[in-house]
């Protein structure tokens, strides 16, 4: 009987979560300090003009891009977390915990703060978006390479996690030095960016972000069979004829692009990457990435949309940093994992 229930949940989970994403997407567009009637929102989403031109500007220039950014961020961070948990075989691995997001932040800091004393504010049109995002990719890839090197020499997963935290702390120290010597105007912009926000992404940045995330997700889809083979260890993967070096390069490239892209434009958003894969596994009870990957993708989108809704404090004009909400969602999951691994939670 439990197997039948589990099978039904697996069949229904993905359609239900997709419907939930659509519902939360519309809810996110409806929510804000300015009340816009539901009919007018639907008209604007469908491409029709609204009676009030201000509503049109609010929806098309702010709320829709913000909701789309939330979807992309949720998908990217969740998939990158799933990939890291699989390749390191560690349930506590994730882009934020392993210092990957910190590496991406360093890339952005070098562009925003490190170059400003010499060139001023780096802004040369659409090219500046690509400069920022490539810098974030490079920073995240640098940390990933360090962690991979450590994992080849050290087999203890908790030690690798501690090293990830240390790498993140060292990078934060470098960023602090850059902040100390940076111009006041750029420092303010960087501090606001570091709080994490989905609403500061412009339309031109959203285009770059969407392309980057789609490329990263495509690489992750290509890696599904590799991830399944790695679940049982490197020896088993090699016996199956898997090219480990190529697999690592492909998965690390996907993770760097996904985590780096979101960090570049939205700031370091924590705990989504570590929490969402476990929330999804809790419902699906499977380790098969053919089902896990799309489910994690849309679960991440739903949770990020929900986080954005909660961050707007419905009924008020205040907006909280989205990082605060994701931490409140993700930290209980991390605590649950630690207690479970120590045998104090669920036998």
KOLNU-875393 format. One record per residue: residue in one letter; residue number from 1; x, y, z of N, C-alpha, C in turn. Coordinates in steps of 0.05 Angstrom, whole numbers, plus 5000, padded with zeros to 4 digits. Example, Ala and Ser with C-alpha at 12.3 -4.5 7.8 and 13.67 -1.06 7.14 Angstrom:
% residues 2
PT,a,1,5264,4886,5156,5246,4910,5156,5264,4934,5156
PT,s,2,5257,4955,5142,5273,4979,5143,5258,5001,5157
This chain:
% residues 347
PT,x,1,5016,4976,5000,5000,5000,5000,5017,5026,5000
PT,x,2,5038,5028,5017,5055,5052,5017,5068,5055,4990
PT,x,3,5075,5033,4976,5088,5035,4950,5069,5047,4929
PT,x,4,5044,5039,4931,5024,5050,4913,5020,5080,4917
PT,x,5,5019,5088,4943,5017,5117,4949,5041,5132,4939
PT,x,6,5065,5121,4944,5090,5134,4934,5090,5137,4904
PT,x,7,5081,5116,4890,5080,5117,4861,5061,5138,4851
PT,x,8,5038,5141,4864,5019,5162,4857,5030,5190,4862
PT,x,9,5045,5193,4884,5057,5219,4890,5077,5226,4868
PT,x,10,5093,5207,4860,5113,5212,4839,5100,5220,4813
PT,x,11,5077,5208,4806,5063,5215,4781,5051,5243,4783
PT,x,12,5040,5250,4806,5025,5275,4809,5043,5298,4817
PT,x,13,5066,5293,4828,5083,5314,4840,5089,5336,4819
PT,x,14,5100,5328,4796,5110,5348,4777,5087,5364,4765
PT,x,15,5064,5352,4757,5042,5369,4747,5031,5388,4768
PT,x,16,5030,5378,4793,5019,5395,4815,5038,5419,4820
PT,x,17,5065,5413,4821,5084,5434,4827,5085,5455,4804
PT,x,18,5081,5446,4779,5080,5465,4757,5056,5483,4759
PT,x,19,5033,5472,4767,5009,5488,4771,5013,5508,4794
PT,x,20,5027,5499,4815,5034,5516,4838,5052,5539,4829
PT,x,21,5071,5534,4812,5089,5555,4802,5073,5576,4786
PT,x,22,5054,5567,4769,5037,5585,4754,5020,5603,4773
PT,x,23,5009,5590,4794,4992,5604,4813,5009,5625,4828
PT,x,24,5033,5617,4837,5050,5635,4852,5061,5658,4834
PT,x,25,5066,5651,4809,5075,5671,4790,5055,5694,4787
PT,x,26,5029,5686,4783,5008,5706,4780,5004,5721,4807
PT,x,27,5006,5707,4829,5003,5720,4855,5025,5740,4860
PT,x,28,5049,5733,4852,5072,5751,4855,5068,5777,4839
PT,x,29,5057,5774,4815,5051,5797,4798,5029,5814,4810
PT,x,30,5010,5802,4823,4987,5816,4835,4995,5831,4860
PT,x,31,5016,5821,4874,5024,5832,4900,5043,5856,4897
PT,x,32,5038,5877,4912,5055,5901,4912,5042,5924,4927
PT,x,33,5057,5945,4929,5047,5968,4944,5025,5983,4929
PT,x,34,5024,5979,4902,5002,5991,4886,4982,5969,4879
PT,x,35,4957,5974,4886,4936,5954,4880,4929,5956,4850
PT,x,36,4930,5933,4837,4922,5931,4809,4901,5908,4807
PT,x,37,4878,5914,4796,4857,5893,4794,4866,5868,4779
PT,x,38,4855,5846,4786,4862,5820,4774,4858,5820,4744
PT,x,39,4835,5830,4736,4828,5831,4707,4849,5847,4691
PT,x,40,4858,5869,4702,4878,5885,4688,4905,5871,4686
PT,x,41,4912,5856,4707,4937,5841,4707,4936,5820,4685
PT,x,42,4914,5805,4684,4911,5784,4663,4912,5797,4635
PT,x,43,4900,5820,4632,4901,5834,4606,4929,5841,4598
PT,x,44,4944,5851,4617,4971,5860,4612,4989,5836,4606
PT,x,45,4985,5813,4621,5002,5789,4617,4996,5778,4589
PT,x,46,4971,5779,4580,4964,5768,4554,4971,5787,4531
PT,x,47,4982,5810,4537,4992,5828,4516,4973,5851,4509
PT,x,48,4950,5852,4523,4931,5874,4518,4939,5898,4535
PT,x,49,4929,5921,4526,4934,5946,4541,4914,5950,4564
PT,x,50,4924,5963,4585,4907,5968,4608,4896,5997,4607
PT,x,51,4876,6002,4623,4864,6029,4623,4883,6050,4635
PT,x,52,4899,6041,4655,4917,6059,4668,4946,6054,4658
PT,x,53,4959,6074,4645,4986,6069,4635,5006,6064,4657
PT,x,54,5001,6074,4681,5019,6070,4704,5020,6040,4711
PT,x,55,4996,6028,4711,4994,5999,4716,5011,5983,4696
PT,x,56,5009,5992,4671,5023,5978,4649,5054,5979,4655
PT,x,57,5063,6002,4664,5092,6006,4669,5100,5989,4693
PT,x,58,5084,5988,4714,5090,5973,4738,5092,5943,4732
PT,x,59,5072,5934,4717,5072,5905,4711,5094,5897,4692
PT,x,60,5097,5911,4670,5116,5903,4649,5145,5909,4656
PT,x,61,5150,5931,4671,5178,5940,4677,5188,5930,4704
PT,x,62,5170,5922,4722,5179,5915,4749,5169,5887,4757
PT,x,63,5143,5883,4758,5132,5858,4770,5137,5833,4754
PT,x,64,5133,5835,4728,5138,5811,4711,5167,5804,4710
PT,x,65,5186,5823,4705,5214,5816,4707,5223,5805,4734
PT,x,66,5211,5815,4756,5218,5806,4782,5208,5777,4786
PT,x,67,5184,5771,4777,5173,5744,4780,5189,5724,4762
PT,x,68,5197,5733,4738,5213,5716,4721,5240,5711,4732
PT,x,69,5252,5731,4745,5278,5728,4758,5276,5708,4781
PT,x,70,5253,5709,4796,5249,5690,4818,5248,5662,4807
PT,x,71,5234,5657,4785,5233,5631,4773,5260,5621,4765
PT,x,72,5275,5638,4751,5302,5631,4742,5321,5625,4765
PT,x,73,5319,5642,4786,5337,5639,4809,5331,5613,4824
PT,x,74,5305,5608,4828,5297,5583,4841,5307,5558,4827
PT,x,75,5303,5558,4800,5311,5535,4784,5342,5532,4785
PT,x,76,5356,5554,4780,5385,5552,4778,5398,5543,4804
PT,x,77,5391,5556,4827,5403,5550,4852,5396,5521,4862
PT,x,78,5372,5513,4857,5363,5486,4865,5378,5465,4850
PT,x,79,5380,5468,4823,5394,5448,4807,5423,5447,4813
PT,x,80,5436,5470,4817,5464,5470,4824,5469,5457,4851
PT,x,81,5450,5460,4870,5453,5446,4896,5450,5416,4893
PT,x,82,5430,5407,4876,5427,5379,4871,5452,5366,4859
PT,x,83,5464,5380,4841,5488,5370,4828,5511,5368,4847
PT,x,84,5514,5387,4865,5536,5387,4884,5532,5364,4905
PT,x,85,5507,5360,4913,5501,5339,4933,5507,5312,4921
PT,x,86,5502,5309,4895,5507,5283,4881,5536,5278,4876
PT,x,87,5550,5298,4866,5578,5294,4858,5596,5291,4882
PT,x,88,5590,5304,4905,5605,5302,4929,5593,5281,4948
PT,x,89,5570,5270,4941,5556,5250,4957,5553,5260,4986
PT,x,90,5544,5285,4988,5542,5298,5014,5515,5313,5015
PT,x,91,5497,5306,5033,5471,5319,5034,5472,5349,5043
PT,x,92,5495,5357,5054,5497,5385,5063,5511,5403,5043
PT,x,93,5518,5391,5020,5532,5407,5000,5512,5426,4985
PT,x,94,5522,5449,4977,5506,5468,4963,5523,5492,4955
PT,x,95,5514,5508,4936,5531,5530,4926,5537,5551,4948
PT,x,96,5519,5555,4967,5524,5574,4988,5543,5563,5009
PT,x,97,5538,5538,5018,5554,5526,5039,5582,5520,5030
PT,x,98,5586,5511,5005,5612,5505,4994,5629,5529,4986
PT,x,99,5617,5553,4988,5632,5577,4981,5631,5584,4952
PT,x,100,5614,5570,4936,5612,5575,4907,5600,5603,4903
PT,x,101,5579,5609,4918,5567,5635,4916,5586,5657,4924
PT,x,102,5603,5651,4944,5623,5671,4953,5643,5676,4931
PT,x,103,5651,5655,4916,5669,5658,4894,5657,5676,4872
PT,x,104,5631,5671,4866,5617,5688,4847,5616,5717,4857
PT,x,105,5611,5720,4883,5611,5747,4894,5637,5761,4891
PT,x,106,5659,5746,4893,5686,5758,4890,5689,5768,4861
PT,x,107,5680,5753,4842,5681,5761,4814,5666,5787,4809
PT,x,108,5642,5789,4821,5626,5813,4818,5639,5836,4833
PT,x,109,5650,5831,4856,5664,5852,4872,5688,5863,4857
PT,x,110,5702,5846,4843,5725,5856,4828,5716,5875,4806
PT,x,111,5694,5868,4793,5683,5885,4772,5672,5911,4783
PT,x,112,5656,5909,4805,5643,5933,4816,5661,5950,4833
PT,x,113,5679,5937,4848,5696,5952,4867,5725,5953,4859
PT,x,114,5735,5931,4849,5764,5930,4843,5772,5947,4820
PT,x,115,5754,5949,4800,5761,5965,4776,5753,5994,4778
PT,x,116,5736,6000,4798,5725,6028,4800,5747,6049,4805
PT,x,117,5768,6043,4821,5788,6064,4825,5803,6071,4800
PT,x,118,5804,6053,4780,5819,6058,4756,5801,6067,4733
PT,x,119,5777,6056,4731,5759,6062,4708,5733,6075,4716
PT,x,120,5729,6079,4742,5703,6089,4751,5683,6066,4750
PT,x,121,5657,6073,4748,5636,6053,4747,5637,6039,4720
PT,x,122,5641,6012,4721,5642,5997,4696,5615,5994,4684
PT,x,123,5608,6010,4665,5582,6009,4652,5585,6017,4623
PT,x,124,5586,5997,4606,5588,6002,4577,5566,5988,4562
PT,x,125,5541,5994,4572,5518,5983,4558,5514,5953,4563
PT,x,126,5502,5939,4544,5497,5910,4548,5522,5894,4553
PT,x,127,5545,5903,4543,5570,5888,4548,5576,5886,4578
PT,x,128,5569,5907,4593,5575,5907,4622,5560,5884,4636
PT,x,129,5536,5876,4626,5522,5854,4638,5537,5828,4634
PT,x,130,5549,5824,4610,5564,5800,4605,5590,5800,4621
PT,x,131,5603,5824,4624,5627,5826,4640,5622,5817,4668
PT,x,132,5599,5826,4679,5592,5820,4707,5586,5790,4710
PT,x,133,5572,5779,4691,5564,5751,4694,5587,5732,4689
PT,x,134,5605,5739,4670,5628,5722,4665,5647,5723,4689
PT,x,135,5649,5746,4702,5666,5749,4726,5655,5731,4748
PT,x,136,5628,5729,4751,5616,5712,4771,5621,5683,4764
PT,x,137,5618,5675,4739,5625,5647,4730,5653,5640,4738
PT,x,138,5672,5658,4732,5700,5653,4737,5705,5649,4767
PT,x,139,5693,5666,4783,5697,5664,4812,5685,5638,4823
PT,x,140,5661,5630,4814,5649,5605,4824,5665,5581,4814
PT,x,141,5675,5582,4789,5691,5560,4779,5717,5557,4794
PT,x,142,5729,5579,4802,5754,5578,4817,5750,5563,4844
PT,x,143,5728,5569,4858,5723,5556,4883,5717,5526,4879
PT,x,144,5702,5521,4858,5695,5493,4851,5720,5476,4846
PT,x,145,5739,5488,4832,5764,5474,4826,5780,5468,4852
PT,x,146,5780,5488,4870,5793,5484,4896,5780,5461,4912
PT,x,147,5753,5461,4912,5739,5441,4927,5743,5413,4914
PT,x,148,5744,5412,4887,5749,5387,4874,5776,5376,4880
PT,x,149,5796,5394,4880,5824,5386,4887,5825,5375,4916
PT,x,150,5810,5389,4934,5810,5380,4962,5796,5353,4964
PT,x,151,5774,5349,4949,5759,5324,4951,5775,5300,4940
PT,x,152,5794,5305,4922,5811,5283,4911,5831,5274,4932
PT,x,153,5839,5292,4950,5859,5286,4970,5847,5279,4997
PT,x,154,5823,5289,5002,5810,5284,5028,5783,5271,5023
PT,x,155,5778,5248,5035,5754,5233,5031,5731,5240,5051
PT,x,156,5739,5252,5073,5719,5258,5094,5701,5282,5084
PT,x,157,5675,5276,5082,5657,5296,5070,5654,5321,5088
PT,x,158,5655,5317,5114,5652,5339,5133,5676,5358,5131
PT,x,159,5700,5346,5126,5724,5362,5123,5721,5380,5098
PT,x,160,5710,5368,5077,5707,5383,5052,5688,5406,5057
PT,x,161,5666,5401,5072,5647,5423,5079,5661,5445,5094
PT,x,162,5677,5437,5114,5692,5457,5130,5710,5473,5112
PT,x,163,5724,5460,5093,5741,5474,5075,5725,5494,5058
PT,x,164,5701,5486,5049,5684,5504,5034,5677,5529,5050
PT,x,165,5671,5525,5075,5665,5547,5093,5690,5565,5096
PT,x,166,5713,5553,5099,5738,5568,5101,5744,5584,5076
PT,x,167,5740,5571,5052,5744,5585,5027,5725,5609,5025
PT,x,168,5700,5605,5033,5681,5627,5033,5689,5650,5051
PT,x,169,5699,5643,5075,5708,5663,5094,5732,5679,5084
PT,x,170,5751,5664,5071,5774,5677,5060,5766,5697,5037
PT,x,171,5748,5688,5021,5738,5705,4999,5724,5729,5010
PT,x,172,5708,5725,5031,5694,5748,5044,5714,5768,5054
PT,x,173,5737,5759,5065,5758,5777,5075,5769,5794,5052
PT,x,174,5773,5781,5028,5784,5796,5005,5763,5816,4996
PT,x,175,5738,5809,4996,5716,5827,4988,5716,5851,5008
PT,x,176,5720,5846,5034,5720,5868,5053,5743,5887,5048
PT,x,177,5766,5877,5040,5788,5895,5033,5781,5912,5009
PT,x,178,5769,5900,4989,5760,5915,4965,5740,5936,4973
PT,x,179,5722,5930,4991,5702,5949,5000,5716,5973,5014
PT,x,180,5736,5967,5030,5750,5987,5046,5763,6008,5027
PT,x,181,5774,6000,5005,5788,6018,4987,5770,6028,4964
PT,x,182,5745,6021,4963,5728,6028,4941,5716,6056,4945
PT,x,183,5705,6067,4923,5692,6093,4923,5665,6090,4938
PT,x,184,5657,6112,4951,5632,6111,4968,5608,6104,4951
PT,x,185,5606,6114,4927,5582,6109,4910,5581,6079,4903
PT,x,186,5603,6068,4894,5604,6040,4887,5601,6022,4911
PT,x,187,5611,6031,4934,5608,6015,4959,5578,6012,4966
PT,x,188,5563,6034,4963,5535,6033,4970,5520,6014,4951
PT,x,189,5526,6016,4925,5514,5998,4905,5520,5969,4911
PT,x,190,5545,5963,4919,5553,5936,4924,5540,5925,4950
PT,x,191,5537,5942,4970,5524,5933,4995,5495,5926,4990
PT,x,192,5481,5942,4974,5453,5937,4967,5452,5911,4951
PT,x,193,5470,5907,4932,5471,5882,4917,5475,5858,4934
PT,x,194,5493,5860,4954,5500,5838,4971,5477,5828,4989
PT,x,195,5456,5845,4993,5433,5838,5009,5415,5817,4995
PT,x,196,5418,5816,4969,5402,5797,4953,5375,5809,4946
PT,x,197,5370,5812,4921,5345,5824,4912,5337,5812,4884
PT,x,198,5311,5808,4880,5301,5800,4854,5290,5823,4838
PT,x,199,5287,5846,4851,5274,5868,4838,5292,5888,4825
PT,x,200,5318,5884,4828,5337,5903,4816,5348,5894,4789
PT,x,201,5337,5872,4778,5346,5862,4752,5331,5877,4730
PT,x,202,5346,5890,4713,5334,5905,4691,5326,5886,4668
PT,x,203,5312,5897,4648,5303,5880,4626,5327,5869,4610
PT,x,204,5347,5886,4606,5371,5877,4591,5386,5856,4607
PT,x,205,5388,5859,4633,5401,5839,4650,5385,5813,4650
PT,x,206,5358,5816,4650,5341,5792,4650,5346,5775,4625
PT,x,207,5350,5788,4602,5355,5773,4577,5381,5757,4580
PT,x,208,5402,5770,4590,5428,5756,4594,5425,5734,4615
PT,x,209,5410,5739,4636,5406,5719,4657,5391,5695,4647
PT,x,210,5370,5700,4631,5354,5678,4620,5370,5660,4602
PT,x,211,5386,5672,4584,5403,5657,4566,5423,5640,4582
PT,x,212,5436,5652,4602,5456,5638,4618,5444,5615,4633
PT,x,213,5421,5619,4646,5408,5598,4662,5399,5575,4644
PT,x,214,5388,5582,4621,5379,5561,4602,5403,5544,4593
PT,x,215,5426,5556,4588,5450,5541,4580,5458,5523,4603
PT,x,216,5458,5533,4628,5466,5517,4651,5447,5494,4656
PT,x,217,5420,5499,4652,5401,5478,4656,5403,5457,4634
PT,x,218,5409,5465,4610,5413,5447,4588,5437,5428,4594
PT,x,219,5458,5439,4604,5481,5422,4612,5474,5403,4634
PT,x,220,5457,5411,4652,5449,5393,4674,5431,5371,4664
PT,x,221,5414,5377,4644,5397,5356,4632,5415,5335,4618
PT,x,222,5435,5345,4604,5454,5327,4590,5469,5309,4610
PT,x,223,5472,5319,4635,5488,5305,4655,5472,5285,4672
PT,x,224,5446,5282,4666,5429,5265,4683,5440,5237,4686
PT,x,225,5447,5224,4664,5457,5196,4666,5483,5195,4681
PT,x,226,5500,5216,4678,5525,5217,4693,5520,5219,4723
PT,x,227,5500,5236,4730,5494,5240,4759,5483,5214,4771
PT,x,228,5466,5200,4756,5456,5174,4766,5478,5154,4770
PT,x,229,5498,5153,4751,5520,5135,4754,5538,5142,4778
PT,x,230,5541,5168,4784,5558,5176,4806,5546,5171,4834
PT,x,231,5520,5165,4834,5507,5160,4860,5519,5137,4875
PT,x,232,5528,5117,4860,5539,5093,4873,5570,5093,4875
PT,x,233,5582,5117,4870,5610,5120,4873,5626,5119,4847
PT,x,234,5651,5128,4849,5668,5130,4825,5674,5103,4813
PT,x,235,5679,5083,4830,5686,5056,4820,5663,5045,4803
PT,x,236,5639,5048,4812,5616,5038,4797,5613,5054,4771
PT,x,237,5617,5080,4773,5614,5097,4749,5635,5089,4728
PT,x,238,5659,5084,4737,5680,5075,4718,5673,5048,4705
PT,x,239,5662,5030,4721,5654,5004,4711,5632,5006,4690
PT,x,240,5617,5027,4692,5595,5032,4672,5605,5046,4647
PT,x,241,5631,5052,4647,5643,5064,4623,5641,5094,4623
PT,x,242,5636,5106,4647,5633,5135,4648,5660,5149,4648
PT,x,243,5663,5170,4633,5687,5187,4632,5685,5207,4655
PT,x,244,5699,5201,4677,5696,5218,4701,5705,5246,4697
PT,x,245,5727,5250,4683,5738,5277,4679,5718,5294,4663
PT,x,246,5708,5283,4641,5689,5297,4625,5663,5303,4640
PT,x,247,5655,5283,4656,5630,5287,4672,5634,5310,4692
PT,x,248,5657,5310,4706,5661,5331,4726,5662,5358,4712
PT,x,249,5676,5360,4690,5678,5386,4675,5650,5396,4668
PT,x,250,5633,5377,4657,5606,5384,4649,5589,5394,4672
PT,x,251,5590,5378,4694,5573,5385,4717,5583,5410,4731
PT,x,252,5610,5413,4733,5621,5437,4745,5615,5462,4728
PT,x,253,5616,5459,4702,5610,5481,4684,5581,5490,4688
PT,x,254,5563,5470,4690,5535,5476,4694,5530,5490,4721
PT,x,255,5543,5480,4742,5540,5492,4769,5551,5520,4769
PT,x,256,5574,5524,4757,5587,5551,4757,5569,5571,4742
PT,x,257,5558,5563,4719,5540,5581,4704,5515,5587,4719
PT,x,258,5502,5566,4731,5477,5570,4745,5481,5587,4770
PT,x,259,5499,5579,4788,5503,5594,4813,5515,5622,4807
PT,x,260,5534,5623,4789,5547,5649,4782,5528,5669,4770
PT,x,261,5510,5659,4752,5492,5677,4738,5473,5691,4758
PT,x,262,5461,5674,4776,5442,5685,4795,5456,5704,4815
PT,x,263,5480,5697,4824,5495,5714,4843,5502,5740,4829
PT,x,264,5509,5740,4803,5518,5764,4789,5496,5786,4790
PT,x,265,5471,5779,4786,5450,5799,4784,5432,5801,4808
PT,x,266,5430,5779,4824,5411,5779,4847,5425,5780,4874
PT,x,267,5452,5778,4874,5466,5777,4899,5468,5748,4909
PT,x,268,5483,5744,4931,5486,5717,4942,5460,5709,4957
PT,x,269,5445,5690,4945,5420,5680,4957,5426,5653,4969
PT,x,270,5423,5651,4995,5431,5626,5009,5409,5606,5014
PT,x,271,5416,5581,5018,5400,5559,5029,5380,5547,5010
PT,x,272,5374,5560,4987,5356,5548,4967,5369,5523,4956
PT,x,273,5395,5525,4949,5409,5503,4937,5411,5479,4954
PT,x,274,5413,5482,4980,5415,5459,4998,5388,5449,5007
PT,x,275,5368,5466,5009,5342,5457,5020,5324,5444,5000
PT,x,276,5322,5456,4976,5302,5447,4957,5306,5418,4948
PT,x,277,5330,5409,4942,5333,5380,4935,5323,5361,4956
PT,x,278,5327,5368,4981,5318,5351,5003,5287,5352,5007
PT,x,279,5276,5376,5003,5247,5378,5005,5234,5361,4982
PT,x,280,5246,5362,4959,5236,5346,4936,5238,5316,4941
PT,x,281,5262,5308,4951,5266,5280,4957,5246,5269,4978
PT,x,282,5239,5287,4997,5221,5280,5018,5194,5271,5007
PT,x,283,5185,5283,4985,5160,5276,4973,5163,5253,4953
PT,x,284,5184,5253,4937,5187,5233,4916,5198,5207,4925
PT,x,285,5215,5207,4945,5228,5183,4955,5243,5168,4933
PT,x,286,5258,5182,4917,5273,5171,4896,5300,5186,4893
PT,x,287,5320,5171,4882,5346,5184,4876,5351,5186,4846
PT,x,288,5331,5178,4830,5333,5179,4801,5332,5208,4791
PT,x,289,5354,5217,4779,5355,5245,4771,5337,5251,4747
PT,x,290,5328,5230,4733,5309,5235,4711,5283,5247,4721
PT,x,291,5276,5239,4745,5252,5251,4758,5259,5273,4776
PT,x,292,5282,5270,4790,5290,5291,4810,5296,5318,4797
PT,x,293,5310,5317,4775,5320,5343,4763,5297,5361,4756
PT,x,294,5277,5353,4740,5255,5371,4734,5238,5378,4758
PT,x,295,5235,5359,4777,5220,5365,4801,5234,5385,4819
PT,x,296,5260,5382,4822,5276,5402,4838,5274,5429,4825
PT,x,297,5276,5429,4798,5275,5454,4783,5250,5471,4789
PT,x,298,5227,5458,4787,5202,5472,4791,5195,5477,4821
PT,x,299,5205,5459,4838,5202,5463,4867,5218,5488,4875
PT,x,300,5242,5491,4864,5258,5514,4870,5245,5540,4860
PT,x,301,5233,5539,4837,5218,5562,4826,5195,5570,4844
PT,x,302,5180,5549,4854,5157,5554,4871,5166,5567,4898
PT,x,303,5187,5556,4910,5197,5566,4936,5208,5594,4933
PT,x,304,5222,5599,4911,5233,5626,4907,5210,5647,4903
PT,x,305,5190,5639,4888,5166,5657,4884,5152,5662,4911
PT,x,306,5150,5641,4927,5138,5643,4954,5155,5662,4971
PT,x,307,5181,5658,4970,5199,5675,4985,5196,5705,4977
PT,x,308,5193,5709,4951,5190,5737,4941,5164,5749,4951
PT,x,309,5143,5732,4951,5117,5741,4961,5118,5749,4991
PT,x,310,5131,5732,5006,5134,5737,5035,5152,5762,5041
PT,x,311,5172,5766,5024,5191,5788,5028,5178,5815,5024
PT,x,312,5155,5815,5009,5142,5840,5004,5124,5849,5026
PT,x,313,5121,5833,5047,5104,5839,5071,5077,5849,5061
PT,x,314,5060,5830,5051,5034,5838,5040,5018,5856,5060
PT,x,315,5008,5878,5049,4993,5897,5065,5010,5921,5075
PT,x,316,5036,5921,5068,5053,5943,5075,5071,5951,5052
PT,x,317,5085,5974,5055,5102,5984,5034,5131,5975,5037
PT,x,318,5137,5959,5058,5164,5950,5064,5170,5925,5048
PT,x,319,5196,5923,5040,5205,5899,5026,5230,5889,5040
PT,x,320,5230,5864,5049,5252,5852,5063,5272,5841,5042
PT,x,321,5298,5839,5049,5317,5825,5032,5308,5796,5029
PT,x,322,5308,5786,5004,5298,5759,4999,5316,5738,5012
PT,x,323,5341,5746,5018,5360,5728,5032,5349,5720,5060
PT,x,324,5336,5739,5073,5325,5734,5100,5303,5712,5099
PT,x,325,5287,5713,5078,5265,5694,5076,5276,5666,5069
PT,x,326,5294,5665,5049,5305,5639,5042,5320,5626,5065
PT,x,327,5333,5643,5082,5347,5632,5105,5327,5619,5125
PT,x,328,5304,5633,5129,5284,5622,5147,5272,5596,5137
PT,x,329,5271,5593,5110,5261,5568,5099,5283,5546,5099
PT,x,330,5308,5554,5092,5329,5534,5089,5342,5525,5114
PT,x,331,5345,5542,5134,5359,5535,5159,5345,5512,5174
PT,x,332,5318,5512,5177,5305,5488,5189,5311,5462,5175
PT,x,333,5313,5463,5148,5319,5439,5133,5348,5429,5139
PT,x,334,5366,5448,5141,5394,5441,5148,5395,5429,5176
PT,x,335,5381,5441,5195,5381,5431,5222,5369,5402,5223
PT,x,336,5347,5399,5208,5335,5372,5206,5354,5352,5195
PT,x,337,5370,5359,5175,5389,5341,5163,5411,5333,5182
PT,x,338,5421,5353,5198,5442,5348,5217,5432,5329,5239
PT,x,339,5408,5334,5249,5397,5317,5270,5392,5289,5259
PT,x,340,5382,5287,5235,5377,5261,5223,5402,5245,5219
PT,x,341,5424,5258,5210,5449,5245,5206,5462,5235,5232
PT,x,342,5455,5248,5254,5466,5240,5280,5448,5221,5295
PT,x,343,5427,5212,5281,5410,5191,5293,5391,5202,5314
PT,x,344,5386,5228,5314,5368,5240,5334,5341,5247,5322
PT,x,345,5338,5240,5297,5313,5248,5283,5307,5225,5264
PT,x,346,5285,5213,5267,5277,5191,5250,5297,5168,5250
PT,x,347,5289,5146,5258,5307,5123,5258,5308,5110,5230
